[in-house]
Amino acid sequence: MSQPKKTETGMRVLIQRVARAAVQVDGETVAAIGPGLLLFVAFRSGDGETDLAWMAEKVAHLRIFEDAAGKMNRSLLEVGGQALAVSQFTLYGDARKGRRPSFDASAPADKARPLFEKFVDNLASRGIITAAGRFQATMQVELVNDGPVTVMLDSPGGETPRGLSEYSHGRDPCRG
């Protein structure tokens, strides 16, 4: 008996905990943050508002900062950290065949740009100081890793994430 095919949607974010990070375009610094999270962000064609809300909430409350005991037990919001979002369609690169990655799974730029902008706004609306790289630009990203701590997140995609309706009521479904 064959398994049902997994939905081919789902926003992807590669998170790096940083002491600081900055983005330059043509030698000019266009965004910079202090301690917080550097977010490399990619979209697929089917991504939408549900993915954005889920991911922004997850990023804001993901407990990957150390507490007084040295355990990863505090969130970006709890430590007052900042976020730097950088669009990176290459997160969906598929190099299983051949020697050059295919980026067919990535959303085209005209669909990804508004999603990226809404994601940045979604983070900021949660009280996070948020900066962003320049969409579709060739960027130089500088960072000082803190840890290092790196986490890959994929939104649930085509399904409604458990507890999503709670986001509008100020409750954090990630914590129960």
Sequence and secondary structure as in RCSB ss.txt:
>XXXX:A:sequence
MSQPKKTETGMRVLIQRVARAAVQVDGETVAAIGPGLLLFVAFRSGDGETDLAWMAEKVAHLRIFEDAAGKMNRS
LLEVGGQALAVSQFTLYGDARKGRRPSFDASAPADKARPLFEKFVDNLASRGIITAAGRFQATMQVELVNDGPVT
VMLDSPGGETPRGLSEYSHGRDPCRG
>XXXX:A:secstr
       S   EEEEEEEEEEEEEETTEEEEEESSEEEEEEE  TT  HHHHHHHHHHHHH   EE TTSSEEE 
HHHHT EEEEEE GGGG B SSSSS B TTS  HHHHHHHHHHHHHHHHTTT EEEE  TTS  EEEEEEEEEEE
EEEE  TTS  TTGGGGGGT  TTT 
